[in-house]
């Protein structure tokens, strides 16, 4: 008997047909004698609607958030009415929906009165998406004679009170999963858990940040000692590149934790960047599969990297970024400039995607998302005001309209000539590289190019990856 944790994304629970697929997938796994933990996202689009309701409430638009609540009620009722028969099961879940949406309205009323939304209230509102979908999925499973029960993940996943991007309390979370969740599996129950959300020790709802349902799935897989984590989504697996850029993109049959971590961090949409962390030390394999094409084996993600003769496995790109450069001859030999710069950037709430520094120490540059670049620039200028006044630092330059392209492949490690081949390919295609970074893991090379060159860059480098990937 195996324990399998299955996480279903928003599109996988986004319609009556999709939820029927979910029930069939889980039912088949249970029929094979497996113990199954189910983690669900909100129905596709619901989280954005809930965020919109917060904005409407803060702006004093009562009609706006009440309209949102009614649309959510109609959508979730439709699924229940289509996929269950009249009776206690249907009545219970419709009552649950009504209670949750009444709470949603009450919280929006509070925001409307205050004129602003605190992070704590925002988390409570955004969490309604998963709380609604989990109850519906569990009810449809019970209708299909699967012994399923919905649970708010905060009963097991304990976090700090950093609302909006909470960090799990690992020891307490493990204790609760082992003592309260695993016994449910022993009783033959299929727990249907809310992804993306947790709770503080005193029960206040928190969220793990956008995309955090994958992360939730990995946490529950790790601490229930699952034999496998399956991320069910709307694509056949991890692909060699974004199919919107190159229609030749193929599914990678195998990839390592390290490789997929690089891909997730640098823009691949299949996984949340933090997903691999909880299962890494336990060596739990993860598979990415398609809810709408369950016969496809998907991509197996494990500790071992499968070598390929072309070394490069995938190419990914991040758009909407800016390159920030700090330079000045007075920086040479002065300790702490880079550290202070990065701390100032962190204070501005900006995440650094890549860093490049000249050996002369006269300048270094790094990439942040456009949405936080102005705040980062102002914060750095404030931190380095004395050095700028003395002209030790010339200033903080921001180059916009750039993109980060990353080539990934564990086989790059120790293989001579990989970087040379990459940049020769770019040169042959008239692509100018603005900045370069390669981590010590040698699993990836990242570089900055003008955003007008993004498609040409990805297409030319994707040719190198395609040589190694079989057609499915």
C-alpha positions, 0 to 999 in steps of 0.5 A: 500500500502506497501513500500518494499526495495529489495536488490539483491546480485551479484549472483542474478544479475549474469546471464540472468536467474538470472536477469529474476528472479529478474524482475519477483519478482519485477513485482509481488510485483508491481502488488500487489500494493506495492511501491518498491525500488530496490538495486543491487550489481555488477554482480557476479565476476565483482568487483574482475575483476575491482579490478584486473584492478586497479592492472594491471594499477598500474603495467603498464600492459595496455593490462591487464586492456583493456582486463578486460574492453572488458570482462566486455563489452561482459558480460553485452552486452550479458545480454542486447541482450538476455533480451531486444528487439531491440529499443530505450530501448536497444540502450540507455542501450548499450550506457550507458555501452559504456560510463561507460566502456570508463570512466573505461579505462580512469581512468586505463590510469591515473593509468598507467601513475601515476604508482599507484592508489589513494583510490579515483580513486580505489573507482571510478573504483570499483563502475562501477560494480554496475553502470553497473548492475543497468542500465541493470536491469532497462532496462530489467524491462522496457522491462517487462513493469515495470516503472523502472529507474536506479540511482547512489546511490550517488545522495541520499547516502551522505558520508564522504571522507574516500574512500574505507570505507566511513561513511554516513552523516545520516542527509543529506542522510535522507533529500535527500531520503525523498525529492528526492527518495520518490517522485519517488515512489509516481509517480509510479517509481521503482528506481533501485539503486547502492548498495555499493556506495555513494558520498561525498557532492561534488559528488566524488564517495565513497564505503562503503566497501566490502559487503556494498550493504546490508548496502545500502539496509538497509539505503534506507529502513530506510530513505524511511520508508519502511515496509520491507527490503528483502535481496535476495541472493542465499540461502534460509535464515540464516542457523544454520551453514555453510552448507559447514561444516555440510550438516544438516544445516537448515534455521532459520525461525525467528531470532532477530536483535541482533542474526543476528548481532552476526552471521554476525560479526562472519562469517556468509556470508548471511549479511554484519555485518553493515546491521541491524544498520540503520533499528534497531531503526525504527523496520523495519523487514528484511527477507532473501530470495532466488532469485532462490527459491522465494517460500521459505519464508526465514528467518524473522529478527525482534526485538523479539527473538523467544525462542527455548528450546535448547537456542542455535540457530546457530553456526558460525566460522571465519577462517584465524585469529590469537590470539595476547597476551600481557602479563607481571607481570608489567602490574598489576594495570597499567592503559591504557595498554589495551587501548593503545594496542587497539589504536595501533591495530586500527592504523594498520588497524586491526579489533578486533574480540574478547577480553579475559582478565585474572582477574589478569591483567597479560595478555589479548588476542584478535583476528585479521584477519591474513592479518593484524596481522603483522602490528598490532604486529609491531604497538603494539610493537612500542606503548609499547616499553618503557614497553617492555624495562623495562620488564613490558610487556614480549612481544607480542605473536602471535598464528596463525592457530586458528579459532573463533567459536561462538554459538548464541542465545538470549535465552542464556541470563539468562539461567543457564548452557548454557556455561557449556553445550557448554564446556562439549560438546567440552570436550567430543569431545576432543576440547581444548579451547584456549580463551573465550569471552562472551558479556554483552548481553549474546547473544553469546559465542565466543572461540578460538580453533586450526584450525585443530579442526574447523570442529569437533567443529562446528559439535558437537555444531551444534547438540545442535542447530539442536534440536530446528530448524524444517525441511522445 
